[in-house]
Amino acid sequence: MAIIGAGPVGLMLAALLGQQGLQTVVLERREVPFTEPRAIAFDPETLRTIQRIGRLDALAHTLELDVPVGYYNGRGQLLARMTSTAKRYGFSPRGTFYQPELEAAIAGALDGYPSVSVFRGITVGDVADLGSHTCLSMTDTAGAIHRLNARYTIACDGGASRIRERLGIAFDGSTFAEKWLVVDVQHDDYPHREIRFFCNPKRPAVTLPVSKNRRRWEFLLMPGDDEACFADQDNARALIEALSGSSPRYIERSLVYSFHARIAERFRSGRIFLAGDAAHVTPPFAGQGLNGGIRDAANLAWKLAAVCQGRMRDPVLDTYDAERRAHTHAMTALAVRLGSAIMPTSRSRAFVRDLAMKTMWAIPSQRARLDRGDVIPSPSIDRSSLVNWAAGRPVGQMIPQPVIQIAAGETLLDTLLGPGFSLIGIDVDPREALSPADFATAEALQARLVHLGPGGDGLDTAGELTQWIGLKRGMLLVRPDRFLVDRIPVERPGDKLAWMRRAYHVVASPARANQAERTAA
């Protein structure tokens, strides 16, 4: 396996593939890791994936958790807020990170995977799909040319992806005409621990707190601003002081950016895949850029591993595009809508925006919805062929992660599930409820069988999982990326996993399949 790009998405892919023991090579143009902050906001799905590779403890102390979000108009009046700290998927619903620390935490996982190698100072010029494998052409810092054969290649080489361009894949969407100054500061003295949107038509702005007394400021460039000198540190400092009265001691970075909303026309071209910014870029207003790339990695890694290990056939890889595209579109559309809410520089448009947001905030049900952050689309794989939709909702959704009582104390659910597929029995032992043919399928999937109930592996004492699933006794089939793909009442007749053998192109273990047939006979 070859991964082009050692940013957070490429590193996460490498860690998830290394966890499965796959030989993986990461090729990075930069000779040293990128040391400046770029992405800044996390969502609980990203933390759940970091938990999966065992690096949450290494990252936790660097995070700003449960950070509220506030929208204020040009007169400083509150338009809306998100303050709920109710955990989602076992983690804080929102917060920020410092990207160099995030990348270091993910990269630390690779030390435990001898099958993964990272090579820096390597520029990949081209990738050829030769049918049975890919061939990468690359040069090192000395100018020497190298060739590398890999079964599959994943391009995580950013929004300006050279690989996407070489493949002739269109990058549809738009670039915002407006430009923003992004300023990262250290030793911050701004008193409000809040992600604050200044929806002021005179100059929209945003600020976010970051760990270790860091902060980010973003300011919209207005007509008449001189872009050539707008990013000068003196100007950046003056903007911060005029808006907030604070005076940061050190400016780490000050750059003018154009924001984009673009999605590649396809995420797969034969044996070559696009992930992260190479596949889609989104404006930062919903904080979903990096999070979307981590979702790509979580979706694609287990499929590649299953195919390369001979447990599934290649067509299952086609579902990567289908499953990620709809949710990516939804997240991008949300970011564009939020941007249009904070960016108006027309007083009349800002007045209408203020009126609409104040009205919504005054309605208790809408206020509660906004406060919980329910405007953000929930993770889902709607219309995927890898879900047994006949089982009814909530299949196709990510399962919650309640605290489970075990003999040693308490733990989060995913600790019991492990890194792969899992079959969770709710008040039933899966080992006793599966047919021999289903056992063969579970073995081919390398699924972990977990019994939640008296005498089992643990207890969901709060009943969160039972309430969510609407099933008092039965089984839940869960993918490695924690999506529920089947909800199985114990009374379902026949082989309960027969649909999955077909949909997932499962390659059954011949020995186990023969044993199942003999047992059934």
VEXPA-288325 format. One record per residue (C-alpha): x, y, z; residue in three letters. Coordinates in nm, 4 decimals, padded with zeros to 6 digits, always signed. Layout:
BEGIN
X / Y / Z / ALA
...
***
This chain:
BEGIN
+00.0000 / +00.0000 / +00.0000 / MET
+00.1277 / +00.3460 / -00.0857 / ALA
+00.0042 / +00.6694 / +00.0708 / ILE
+00.1066 / +01.0023 / -00.0790 / ILE
+00.1174 / +01.2702 / +00.1892 / GLY
+00.2048 / +01.2552 / +00.5597 / ALA
-00.0512 / +01.5059 / +00.6817 / GLY
-00.3044 / +01.3977 / +00.9454 / PRO
-00.5218 / +01.2085 / +00.6945 / VAL
-00.2292 / +01.0178 / +00.5430 / GLY
-00.0915 / +00.9397 / +00.8888 / LEU
-00.4314 / +00.8197 / +01.0097 / MET
-00.4690 / +00.5937 / +00.7058 / LEU
-00.1223 / +00.4533 / +00.7707 / ALA
-00.2045 / +00.3886 / +01.1360 / ALA
-00.5327 / +00.2130 / +01.0566 / LEU
-00.3654 / -00.0010 / +00.7868 / LEU
-00.0688 / -00.0718 / +01.0129 / GLY
-00.3089 / -00.1824 / +01.2834 / GLN
-00.4191 / -00.4533 / +01.0397 / GLN
-00.0593 / -00.5519 / +00.9657 / GLY
-00.0593 / -00.4256 / +00.6050 / LEU
+00.2721 / -00.3318 / +00.4464 / GLN
+00.2312 / +00.0419 / +00.3959 / THR
+00.4643 / +00.3109 / +00.2649 / VAL
+00.3966 / +00.6804 / +00.3294 / VAL
+00.5674 / +00.9221 / +00.0893 / LEU
+00.5962 / +01.2870 / +00.1922 / GLU
+00.7428 / +01.5778 / -00.0015 / ARG
+00.8424 / +01.7752 / +00.3086 / ARG
+01.1650 / +01.6719 / +00.4759 / GLU
+01.0341 / +01.7552 / +00.8242 / VAL
+00.6803 / +01.7553 / +00.9657 / PRO
+00.4775 / +02.0700 / +00.9116 / PHE
+00.5098 / +02.2786 / +01.2294 / THR
+00.2472 / +02.5480 / +01.1749 / GLU
-00.1213 / +02.5219 / +01.2724 / PRO
-00.3758 / +02.4856 / +00.9953 / ARG
-00.6875 / +02.2847 / +01.0837 / ALA
-00.8106 / +02.3660 / +01.4320 / ILE
-01.1510 / +02.2167 / +01.5242 / ALA
-01.2366 / +01.8576 / +01.6115 / PHE
-01.5625 / +01.6699 / +01.6303 / ASP
-01.6288 / +01.3601 / +01.8433 / PRO
-01.6003 / +01.1239 / +01.5456 / GLU
-01.2387 / +01.2268 / +01.4977 / THR
-01.1611 / +01.1655 / +01.8647 / LEU
-01.3289 / +00.8257 / +01.8342 / ARG
-01.1011 / +00.7323 / +01.5450 / THR
-00.7962 / +00.8485 / +01.7415 / ILE
-00.9206 / +00.6316 / +02.0280 / GLN
-00.9291 / +00.3402 / +01.7834 / ARG
-00.5541 / +00.3675 / +01.7121 / ILE
-00.4761 / +00.3991 / +02.0828 / GLY
-00.3495 / +00.7586 / +02.0770 / ARG
-00.6187 / +00.9415 / +02.2707 / LEU
-00.4110 / +00.9659 / +02.5892 / ASP
-00.1247 / +01.1210 / +02.3928 / ALA
-00.3566 / +01.3890 / +02.2546 / LEU
-00.6054 / +01.4525 / +02.5356 / ALA
-00.3959 / +01.7018 / +02.7317 / HIS
-00.3554 / +01.9218 / +02.4218 / THR
-00.7290 / +01.9644 / +02.3536 / LEU
-00.9674 / +02.2447 / +02.4410 / GLU
-01.2886 / +02.0578 / +02.5244 / LEU
-01.6523 / +02.1653 / +02.5440 / ASP
-01.5860 / +02.5061 / +02.3886 / VAL
-01.9108 / +02.7019 / +02.3421 / PRO
-01.9900 / +02.8749 / +02.0144 / VAL
-02.1456 / +03.2221 / +01.9994 / GLY
-02.2744 / +03.4369 / +01.7126 / TYR
-02.2882 / +03.8131 / +01.7737 / TYR
-02.4058 / +04.0926 / +01.5476 / ASN
-02.2340 / +04.4240 / +01.4814 / GLY
-02.3797 / +04.5733 / +01.8008 / ARG
-02.2470 / +04.2887 / +02.0120 / GLY
-02.5898 / +04.1340 / +02.0597 / GLN
-02.6127 / +03.7568 / +02.0903 / LEU
-02.7775 / +03.5922 / +01.7902 / LEU
-02.7337 / +03.2249 / +01.8851 / ALA
-02.5148 / +02.9958 / +02.0947 / ARG
-02.4130 / +02.6326 / +02.1213 / MET
-02.3267 / +02.5447 / +02.4803 / THR
-02.4346 / +02.1841 / +02.5361 / SER
-02.1566 / +01.9632 / +02.6722 / THR
-02.3502 / +01.6359 / +02.6442 / ALA
-02.1069 / +01.3762 / +02.5136 / LYS
-02.1457 / +01.2377 / +02.1639 / ARG
-01.9960 / +00.9010 / +02.0762 / TYR
-01.8200 / +00.9128 / +02.4134 / GLY
-01.6512 / +01.2508 / +02.3677 / PHE
-01.6854 / +01.6272 / +02.3930 / SER
-01.9234 / +01.7572 / +02.1248 / PRO
-01.6850 / +02.0324 / +02.0092 / ARG
-01.3471 / +02.1861 / +02.0751 / GLY
-01.0107 / +02.2725 / +01.9268 / THR
-00.6631 / +02.1283 / +01.8829 / PHE
-00.3191 / +02.2471 / +01.7781 / TYR
-00.2428 / +02.0663 / +01.4537 / GLN
+00.1300 / +01.9974 / +01.5099 / PRO
+00.0343 / +01.8229 / +01.8351 / GLU
-00.2447 / +01.6302 / +01.6645 / LEU
-00.0124 / +01.5089 / +01.3892 / GLU
+00.2537 / +01.4107 / +01.6420 / ALA
-00.0023 / +01.2085 / +01.8385 / ALA
-00.1201 / +01.0196 / +01.5288 / ILE
+00.2367 / +00.9707 / +01.4026 / ALA
+00.3268 / +00.8182 / +01.7389 / GLY
+00.0983 / +00.5256 / +01.6585 / ALA
+00.3196 / +00.4287 / +01.3655 / LEU
+00.6058 / +00.3426 / +01.6011 / ASP
+00.4068 / +00.0378 / +01.7062 / GLY
+00.3441 / -00.0848 / +01.3517 / TYR
+00.6580 / -00.2340 / +01.1928 / PRO
+00.4696 / -00.2831 / +00.8654 / SER
+00.4499 / +00.0974 / +00.8139 / VAL
+00.7389 / +00.3088 / +00.6797 / SER
+00.7459 / +00.6859 / +00.6302 / VAL
+00.9847 / +00.8406 / +00.3777 / PHE
+01.0291 / +01.2179 / +00.3690 / ARG
+01.1844 / +01.4357 / +00.1034 / GLY
+01.0096 / +01.2296 / -00.1665 / ILE
+00.8188 / +01.3946 / -00.4506 / THR
+00.5782 / +01.1661 / -00.6344 / VAL
+00.5569 / +01.2725 / -00.9972 / GLY
+00.3114 / +01.0180 / -01.1288 / ASP
+00.1135 / +00.7069 / -01.0422 / VAL
+00.0280 / +00.4521 / -01.3109 / ALA
-00.2506 / +00.1981 / -01.2700 / ASP
-00.1162 / -00.1207 / -01.4300 / LEU
-00.4246 / -00.3305 / -01.3650 / GLY
-00.2805 / -00.5698 / -01.1081 / SER
-00.0993 / -00.2948 / -00.9132 / HIS
+00.0079 / +00.0680 / -00.9223 / THR
+00.3542 / +00.2002 / -01.0063 / CYS
+00.4739 / +00.5268 / -00.8506 / LEU
+00.7494 / +00.7399 / -01.0056 / SER
+00.9270 / +00.9675 / -00.7600 / MET
+01.2415 / +01.1654 / -00.6892 / THR
+01.4314 / +01.2213 / -00.3673 / ASP
+01.6038 / +01.5400 / -00.2499 / THR
+01.9212 / +01.4468 / -00.4409 / ALA
+01.7227 / +01.4239 / -00.7654 / GLY
+01.7500 / +01.0457 / -00.7923 / ALA
+01.4517 / +00.8772 / -00.9596 / ILE
+01.2830 / +00.5826 / -00.7901 / HIS
+01.0005 / +00.3429 / -00.8742 / ARG
+00.7654 / +00.1754 / -00.6296 / LEU
+00.5006 / -00.0887 / -00.6949 / ASN
+00.1988 / -00.0968 / -00.4649 / ALA
-00.1257 / -00.2883 / -00.4810 / ARG
-00.3234 / +00.0316 / -00.4180 / TYR
-00.2298 / +00.3992 / -00.3853 / THR
-00.4120 / +00.6635 / -00.1828 / ILE
-00.3436 / +01.0274 / -00.2694 / ALA
-00.3638 / +01.2499 / +00.0394 / CYS
-00.1656 / +01.5265 / -00.1272 / ASP
-00.3924 / +01.8205 / -00.0544 / GLY
-00.6346 / +02.0493 / -00.2311 / GLY
-00.3873 / +02.1145 / -00.5129 / ALA
-00.3413 / +01.7377 / -00.5574 / SER
-00.1037 / +01.6604 / -00.8396 / ARG
-00.2289 / +01.3029 / -00.8547 / ILE
-00.5903 / +01.4133 / -00.8962 / ARG
-00.4814 / +01.6437 / -01.1767 / GLU
-00.2779 / +01.3703 / -01.3483 / ARG
-00.5806 / +01.1397 / -01.3334 / LEU
-00.7924 / +01.4048 / -01.5048 / GLY
-01.0467 / +01.4105 / -01.2226 / ILE
-01.2473 / +01.7319 / -01.2168 / ALA
-01.2585 / +01.9281 / -00.8903 / PHE
-01.6077 / +02.0743 / -00.9096 / ASP
-01.7278 / +02.3621 / -00.6971 / GLY
-01.6358 / +02.7220 / -00.6314 / SER
-01.3804 / +02.9518 / -00.4759 / THR
-01.5073 / +03.2309 / -00.2530 / PHE
-01.4387 / +03.5781 / -00.3904 / ALA
-01.3820 / +03.6978 / -00.0343 / GLU
-01.0410 / +03.6503 / +00.1246 / LYS
-00.9609 / +03.6113 / +00.4929 / TRP
-00.6631 / +03.6945 / +00.7085 / LEU
-00.5855 / +03.4018 / +00.9406 / VAL
-00.3724 / +03.4870 / +01.2456 / VAL
-00.2458 / +03.2335 / +01.5006 / ASP
-00.1166 / +03.3817 / +01.8256 / VAL
+00.0443 / +03.2579 / +02.1449 / GLN
+00.0280 / +03.3991 / +02.5005 / HIS
-00.3259 / +03.5170 / +02.4344 / ASP
-00.5034 / +03.7442 / +02.6848 / ASP
-00.8517 / +03.7531 / +02.5292 / TYR
-01.0837 / +03.6779 / +02.8239 / PRO
-01.3610 / +03.4807 / +02.6513 / HIS
-01.3180 / +03.1032 / +02.6204 / ARG
-01.5510 / +03.0747 / +02.3270 / GLU
-01.5540 / +03.0183 / +01.9526 / ILE
-01.6924 / +03.3624 / +01.8728 / ARG
-01.8297 / +03.4767 / +01.5392 / PHE
-01.8366 / +03.8557 / +01.5003 / PHE
-02.1141 / +03.8941 / +01.2402 / CYS
-02.0372 / +04.2607 / +01.1851 / ASN
-02.0966 / +04.3886 / +00.8298 / PRO
-01.8164 / +04.6413 / +00.8802 / LYS
-01.5681 / +04.3513 / +00.9052 / ARG
-01.6794 / +03.9960 / +00.9868 / PRO
-01.4341 / +03.8066 / +01.2088 / ALA
-01.3947 / +03.4814 / +01.4022 / VAL
-01.1838 / +03.3786 / +01.6999 / THR
-01.1158 / +03.0358 / +01.8535 / LEU
-00.9270 / +02.9414 / +02.1716 / PRO
-00.6544 / +02.6792 / +02.1362 / VAL
-00.4630 / +02.4809 / +02.3976 / SER
-00.1743 / +02.6258 / +02.5993 / LYS
-00.3006 / +02.9835 / +02.5788 / ASN
-00.3008 / +02.9981 / +02.1998 / ARG
-00.5748 / +03.1538 / +01.9882 / ARG
-00.6748 / +03.1961 / +01.6263 / ARG
-00.8223 / +03.5124 / +01.4726 / TRP
-00.9740 / +03.5431 / +01.1263 / GLU
-01.0700 / +03.8703 / +00.9576 / PHE
-01.2488 / +03.9291 / +00.6273 / LEU
-01.0626 / +04.1504 / +00.3828 / LEU
-01.2800 / +04.4431 / +00.2842 / MET
-01.2804 / +04.6545 / -00.0337 / PRO
-00.9881 / +04.8950 / -00.0172 / GLY
-00.7691 / +04.6674 / +00.1970 / ASP
-00.4202 / +04.6260 / +00.0585 / ASP
-00.3770 / +04.2476 / +00.0363 / GLU
-00.0016 / +04.2827 / -00.0173 / ALA
+00.0542 / +04.4164 / +00.3345 / CYS
-00.2643 / +04.3033 / +00.5106 / PHE
-00.0896 / +04.0013 / +00.6642 / ALA
+00.1881 / +04.2140 / +00.8161 / ASP
+00.2126 / +04.1372 / +01.1856 / GLN
+00.1663 / +04.5015 / +01.2825 / ASP
-00.1611 / +04.5130 / +01.0901 / ASN
-00.2726 / +04.1786 / +01.2332 / ALA
-00.1983 / +04.2980 / +01.5858 / ARG
-00.3867 / +04.6235 / +01.5246 / ALA
-00.6938 / +04.4349 / +01.4009 / LEU
-00.6934 / +04.2085 / +01.7080 / ILE
-00.6532 / +04.5001 / +01.9483 / GLU
-00.9251 / +04.7070 / +01.7787 / ALA
-01.1744 / +04.4191 / +01.7881 / LEU
-01.1038 / +04.2688 / +02.1277 / SER
-00.8736 / +04.4948 / +02.3265 / GLY
-00.6341 / +04.2020 / +02.3681 / SER
-00.2671 / +04.2168 / +02.2813 / SER
-00.1078 / +03.8775 / +02.2050 / PRO
+00.2577 / +03.8537 / +02.2970 / ARG
+00.3593 / +03.6462 / +01.9947 / TYR
+00.2114 / +03.6041 / +01.6454 / ILE
+00.2971 / +03.2594 / +01.5169 / GLU
+00.1436 / +03.2923 / +01.1716 / ARG
-00.0375 / +03.5562 / +00.9660 / SER
-00.1547 / +03.4656 / +00.6158 / LEU
-00.4271 / +03.5634 / +00.3682 / VAL
-00.6397 / +03.2719 / +00.2482 / TYR
-00.9035 / +03.2077 / -00.0150 / SER
-01.1657 / +02.9547 / +00.0909 / PHE
-01.3001 / +02.6859 / -00.1420 / HIS
-01.5967 / +02.4511 / -00.1631 / ALA
-01.5009 / +02.1757 / -00.4063 / ARG
-01.5548 / +01.8001 / -00.4390 / ILE
-01.3767 / +01.5680 / -00.6830 / ALA
-01.6048 / +01.4110 / -00.9433 / GLU
-01.4916 / +01.0690 / -00.8212 / ARG
-01.2841 / +00.9428 / -00.5288 / PHE
-01.1615 / +00.6272 / -00.7012 / ARG
-00.9845 / +00.5694 / -01.0300 / SER
-00.9074 / +00.1988 / -01.0565 / GLY
-00.6437 / +00.1220 / -00.7954 / ARG
-00.5909 / +00.4858 / -00.7007 / ILE
-00.7995 / +00.6667 / -00.4375 / PHE
-00.8324 / +01.0281 / -00.3261 / LEU
-00.8745 / +01.1170 / +00.0412 / ALA
-00.8843 / +01.4326 / +00.2511 / GLY
-00.8343 / +01.7643 / +00.0730 / ASP
-00.7369 / +01.5815 / -00.2462 / ALA
-01.0982 / +01.4593 / -00.2591 / ALA
-01.2830 / +01.7578 / -00.1137 / HIS
-01.2183 / +02.1009 / +00.0352 / VAL
-01.4663 / +02.2983 / +00.2412 / THR
-01.4810 / +02.6474 / +00.3921 / PRO
-01.3774 / +02.6491 / +00.7588 / PRO
-01.6996 / +02.7911 / +00.9019 / PHE
-01.8238 / +02.4507 / +01.0252 / ALA
-01.4780 / +02.3270 / +01.1286 / GLY
-01.5109 / +02.0164 / +00.9134 / GLN
-01.2102 / +02.0155 / +00.6786 / GLY
-00.9768 / +01.7822 / +00.8651 / LEU
-01.2651 / +01.5936 / +01.0254 / ASN
-01.3937 / +01.5011 / +00.6803 / GLY
-01.0520 / +01.3650 / +00.5882 / GLY
-01.0410 / +01.1507 / +00.9027 / ILE
-01.3826 / +01.0135 / +00.8059 / ARG
-01.2352 / +00.9221 / +00.4668 / ASP
-00.9531 / +00.7329 / +00.6356 / ALA
-01.1866 / +00.5496 / +00.8728 / ALA
-01.4145 / +00.4478 / +00.5844 / ASN
-01.1460 / +00.3380 / +00.3393 / LEU
-00.8847 / +00.1705 / +00.5602 / ALA
-01.0865 / -00.1319 / +00.6730 / TRP
-01.2047 / -00.1980 / +00.3161 / LYS
-00.8505 / -00.1915 / +00.1794 / LEU
-00.7352 / -00.4194 / +00.4602 / ALA
-01.0162 / -00.6692 / +00.3994 / ALA
-00.9410 / -00.6856 / +00.0248 / VAL
-00.5639 / -00.7088 / +00.0638 / CYS
-00.6001 / -00.9838 / +00.3239 / GLN
-00.8312 / -01.1817 / +00.0973 / GLY
-01.1371 / -01.1486 / +00.3196 / ARG
-01.3381 / -00.9454 / +00.0671 / MET
-01.3244 / -00.8868 / -00.3062 / ARG
-01.2303 / -00.5642 / -00.4797 / ASP
-01.5858 / -00.4387 / -00.5609 / PRO
-01.6392 / -00.3512 / -00.1939 / VAL
-01.3935 / -00.0648 / -00.2498 / LEU
-01.6423 / +00.1037 / -00.4837 / ASP
-01.8574 / +00.1841 / -00.1812 / THR
-01.5979 / +00.4308 / -00.0488 / TYR
-01.7108 / +00.7008 / -00.2918 / ASP
-02.0811 / +00.6249 / -00.2522 / ALA
-02.0685 / +00.6329 / +00.1273 / GLU
-01.8537 / +00.9424 / +00.1677 / ARG
-01.9940 / +01.1631 / -00.1069 / ARG
-02.3417 / +01.2385 / +00.0328 / ALA
-02.2147 / +01.3255 / +00.3795 / HIS
-01.9334 / +01.5347 / +00.2321 / THR
-02.1879 / +01.7307 / +00.0268 / HIS
-02.4007 / +01.7862 / +00.3385 / ALA
-02.1062 / +01.9119 / +00.5440 / MET
-01.9879 / +02.1408 / +00.2646 / THR
-02.3370 / +02.2841 / +00.2216 / ALA
-02.3532 / +02.3527 / +00.5973 / LEU
-02.0193 / +02.5341 / +00.5878 / ALA
-02.1358 / +02.7473 / +00.2953 / VAL
-02.4601 / +02.8346 / +00.4781 / ARG
-02.2740 / +02.9314 / +00.7946 / LEU
-02.0340 / +03.1397 / +00.5882 / GLY
-02.3222 / +03.3224 / +00.4244 / SER
-02.4615 / +03.3950 / +00.7712 / ALA
-02.1465 / +03.5598 / +00.9068 / ILE
-01.9999 / +03.7175 / +00.5908 / MET
-02.2644 / +03.9708 / +00.4775 / PRO
-02.1094 / +04.3156 / +00.4478 / THR
-02.4347 / +04.4741 / +00.3346 / SER
-02.6203 / +04.6342 / +00.6249 / ARG
-02.9566 / +04.5346 / +00.4806 / SER
-02.8560 / +04.1700 / +00.4431 / ARG
-02.7048 / +04.1720 / +00.7910 / ALA
-03.0299 / +04.3170 / +00.9287 / PHE
-03.2342 / +04.0370 / +00.7695 / VAL
-02.9833 / +03.7799 / +00.8985 / ARG
-03.0041 / +03.9218 / +01.2515 / ASP
-03.3835 / +03.9172 / +01.2439 / LEU
-03.3954 / +03.5560 / +01.1218 / ALA
-03.1443 / +03.4309 / +01.3791 / MET
-03.3040 / +03.6219 / +01.6678 / LYS
-03.6455 / +03.4859 / +01.5726 / THR
-03.5134 / +03.1295 / +01.5623 / MET
-03.3337 / +03.1795 / +01.8935 / TRP
-03.6586 / +03.2991 / +02.0526 / ALA
-03.8422 / +02.9735 / +01.9681 / ILE
-03.7689 / +02.7249 / +02.2526 / PRO
-03.7527 / +02.4143 / +02.0309 / SER
-03.5225 / +02.5831 / +01.7787 / GLN
-03.3131 / +02.7330 / +02.0562 / ARG
-03.2636 / +02.3882 / +02.2101 / ALA
-03.1758 / +02.2450 / +01.8689 / ARG
-02.9142 / +02.5145 / +01.8082 / LEU
-02.7748 / +02.4843 / +02.1594 / ASP
-02.7207 / +02.1106 / +02.1110 / ARG
-02.5499 / +02.1667 / +01.7765 / GLY
-02.8107 / +01.9604 / +01.5927 / ASP
-02.7607 / +02.1741 / +01.2817 / VAL
-02.4525 / +01.9615 / +01.2081 / ILE
-02.5444 / +01.6533 / +00.9985 / PRO
-02.5055 / +01.3309 / +01.1943 / SER
-02.2595 / +01.0745 / +01.0592 / PRO
-02.4378 / +00.8360 / +00.8288 / SER
-02.3906 / +00.6102 / +00.5279 / ILE
-02.7359 / +00.6594 / +00.3791 / ASP
-02.8235 / +00.4495 / +00.0766 / ARG
-02.5100 / +00.2376 / +00.1140 / SER
-02.5298 / -00.1114 / -00.0325 / SER
-02.3406 / -00.2335 / +00.2755 / LEU
-02.6377 / -00.1823 / +00.5094 / VAL
-02.9351 / -00.4112 / +00.5654 / ASN
-03.1953 / -00.1374 / +00.5281 / TRP
-03.4772 / -00.3862 / +00.5771 / ALA
-03.3791 / -00.3975 / +00.9451 / ALA
-03.5073 / -00.0414 / +00.9931 / GLY
-03.3602 / +00.2586 / +01.1679 / ARG
-03.1129 / +00.3299 / +01.3125 / PRO
-02.9090 / +00.1166 / +01.0717 / VAL
-02.6774 / +00.3295 / +00.8621 / GLY
-02.5988 / +00.5519 / +01.1616 / GLN
-02.2931 / +00.5573 / +01.3865 / MET
-02.3596 / +00.3720 / +01.7113 / ILE
-02.3281 / +00.5638 / +02.0389 / PRO
-02.0448 / +00.4817 / +02.2752 / GLN
-02.1838 / +00.4380 / +02.6256 / PRO
-01.9847 / +00.3640 / +02.9366 / VAL
-01.9863 / -00.0132 / +02.9960 / ILE
-01.9532 / -00.1750 / +03.3361 / GLN
-01.6976 / -00.4577 / +03.3270 / ILE
-01.5347 / -00.6664 / +03.5982 / ALA
-01.2403 / -00.4252 / +03.6283 / ALA
-01.4600 / -00.1139 / +03.6528 / GLY
-01.5894 / +00.1047 / +03.3705 / GLU
-01.4782 / +00.1452 / +03.0107 / THR
-01.6069 / +00.2928 / +02.6876 / LEU
-01.7828 / +00.0523 / +02.4512 / LEU
-01.5178 / +00.0640 / +02.1780 / ASP
-01.2629 / -00.0847 / +02.4165 / THR
-01.4644 / -00.4069 / +02.4038 / LEU
-01.5264 / -00.3902 / +02.0300 / LEU
-01.1617 / -00.3725 / +01.9214 / GLY
-01.0423 / -00.2295 / +01.5899 / PRO
-01.2438 / -00.4478 / +01.3515 / GLY
-01.5965 / -00.5734 / +01.2938 / PHE
-01.8045 / -00.6580 / +01.5980 / SER
-02.1262 / -00.8436 / +01.6655 / LEU
-02.2829 / -00.7119 / +01.9848 / ILE
-02.5377 / -00.9270 / +02.1602 / GLY
-02.7897 / -00.7300 / +02.3673 / ILE
-02.8949 / -00.9683 / +02.6445 / ASP
-02.7993 / -01.2587 / +02.4182 / VAL
-02.4672 / -01.4315 / +02.3583 / ASP
-02.3843 / -01.4127 / +01.9842 / PRO
-02.1982 / -01.7414 / +02.0140 / ARG
-02.5287 / -01.9122 / +02.0911 / GLU
-02.7447 / -01.7234 / +01.8425 / ALA
-02.5467 / -01.7698 / +01.5189 / LEU
-02.5848 / -02.0519 / +01.2717 / SER
-02.2735 / -02.2382 / +01.1514 / PRO
-02.2859 / -02.0435 / +00.8242 / ALA
-02.3056 / -01.7168 / +01.0200 / ASP
-02.0073 / -01.8241 / +01.2277 / PHE
-01.8136 / -01.8760 / +00.9056 / ALA
-01.9066 / -01.5240 / +00.7943 / THR
-01.8090 / -01.3766 / +01.1302 / ALA
-01.4758 / -01.5550 / +01.1098 / GLU
-01.4127 / -01.4265 / +00.7570 / ALA
-01.4838 / -01.0742 / +00.8837 / LEU
-01.2608 / -01.1344 / +01.1860 / GLN
-01.5540 / -01.0033 / +01.3877 / ALA
-01.5321 / -00.9790 / +01.7644 / ARG
-01.8342 / -01.1288 / +01.9432 / LEU
-01.9426 / -00.9236 / +02.2437 / VAL
-02.2168 / -01.0097 / +02.4904 / HIS
-02.3692 / -00.7174 / +02.6828 / LEU
-02.5907 / -00.8453 / +02.9594 / GLY
-02.5831 / -01.0433 / +03.2845 / PRO
-02.3017 / -01.2978 / +03.2737 / GLY
-02.1591 / -01.1424 / +02.9582 / GLY
-01.8625 / -00.9212 / +02.8738 / ASP
-02.0151 / -00.6102 / +03.0280 / GLY
-02.3291 / -00.4199 / +03.1207 / LEU
-02.4740 / -00.1077 / +02.9619 / ASP
-02.6060 / +00.0024 / +03.3005 / THR
-02.7620 / +00.3249 / +03.1704 / ALA
-02.9382 / +00.1394 / +02.8900 / GLY
-02.8172 / +00.3920 / +02.6324 / GLU
-02.7508 / +00.1356 / +02.3615 / LEU
-03.0790 / -00.0482 / +02.4206 / THR
-03.2750 / +00.2755 / +02.4069 / GLN
-03.1002 / +00.3899 / +02.0896 / TRP
-03.1441 / +00.0614 / +01.9070 / ILE
-03.5038 / +00.0038 / +02.0151 / GLY
-03.4273 / -00.3632 / +02.0746 / LEU
-03.4337 / -00.5286 / +02.4166 / LYS
-03.2872 / -00.8558 / +02.2977 / ARG
-03.0941 / -00.9129 / +01.9762 / GLY
-02.7664 / -00.8443 / +01.7983 / MET
-02.5996 / -00.5423 / +01.6421 / LEU
-02.3589 / -00.5828 / +01.3509 / LEU
-02.1051 / -00.2996 / +01.3611 / VAL
-01.8316 / -00.2102 / +01.1118 / ARG
-01.4794 / -00.1031 / +01.2113 / PRO
-01.5785 / +00.2609 / +01.1517 / ASP
-01.8596 / +00.2080 / +01.4062 / ARG
-02.1540 / +00.2252 / +01.1691 / PHE
-02.4434 / -00.0038 / +01.2459 / LEU
-02.5185 / -00.2169 / +00.9402 / VAL
-02.7709 / -00.4632 / +01.0806 / ASP
-03.0138 / -00.4844 / +01.3703 / ARG
-03.0912 / -00.8499 / +01.4284 / ILE
-03.3802 / -00.9638 / +01.6495 / PRO
-03.3126 / -01.3086 / +01.7928 / VAL
-03.6283 / -01.4354 / +01.6249 / GLU
-03.5006 / -01.3574 / +01.2727 / ARG
-03.5174 / -01.6961 / +01.0959 / PRO
-03.2407 / -01.8690 / +00.9010 / GLY
-02.8886 / -01.7461 / +00.8434 / ASP
-02.8812 / -01.3947 / +00.9829 / LYS
-02.5708 / -01.2798 / +00.7951 / LEU
-02.6485 / -01.4235 / +00.4502 / ALA
-02.7153 / -01.0762 / +00.3073 / TRP
-02.3745 / -00.9619 / +00.4256 / MET
-02.1855 / -01.2373 / +00.2497 / ARG
-02.3290 / -01.1073 / -00.0766 / ARG
-02.3164 / -00.7322 / -00.0141 / ALA
-01.9624 / -00.7302 / +00.1253 / TYR
-01.8255 / -00.9745 / -00.1314 / HIS
-01.7051 / -01.1873 / +00.1593 / VAL
-01.4516 / -01.4574 / +00.0830 / VAL
-01.5312 / -01.7351 / +00.3277 / ALA
-01.2571 / -01.9439 / +00.4790 / SER
-01.2771 / -02.2740 / +00.2853 / PRO
-01.2012 / -02.4815 / +00.5916 / ALA
-01.4608 / -02.3028 / +00.8002 / ARG
-01.7201 / -02.3111 / +00.5221 / ALA
-01.6754 / -02.6882 / +00.4821 / ASN
-01.7046 / -02.7351 / +00.8577 / GLN
-02.0241 / -02.5265 / +00.8607 / ALA
-02.1728 / -02.7378 / +00.5825 / GLU
-02.0872 / -03.0618 / +00.7630 / ARG
-02.2338 / -02.9296 / +01.0885 / THR
-02.5497 / -02.8131 / +00.9162 / ALA
-02.5877 / -03.1480 / +00.7459 / ALA
***
